[in-house]
Amino acid sequence: NLPETTPPAAIEDEKEDCSSGFCQTTLIDGYTLKYKINEVEATVTMEVTYDGEAWLGIAFSEDERMGGSDGIL
């Protein structure tokens, strides 16, 4: 089962250079986010994984609320 609350936003690792390689963070138990900042293209490449069966998605919000946010499943 998926958690009912939204996981906290990933915090960029202070010592890792996420533009030359992928950085990785655990959002909550079982959920992992790998990401790379592509400065030249002005994009971010992400991979979200879960150790189990679940639909996964990622969304962006300016106020940590679902309404009006952009999301990808």
Steps between C-alpha positions, in 0.01 A plus 500: 500500500612851424532751783210743536725801550726659243865407555730790586678668211840358419785707636797534270809337646733779608827328399388330178517661157165406350590651162790263423325182622182374661429582864279270705279555802246293691166684518344257751561131570500308172476809275820615329557804279798522264547829318744692284497871426564567131623858505556536123146381411346665812330170592499244780510125433331292772432137585269410788503138620310306764594162643160332457185536289362851454417771249764769524479865413678823566348846530621853551329756718584850610289472818528123582135446402360289218260751345652685205817285498657324204545124536622202298393137547 
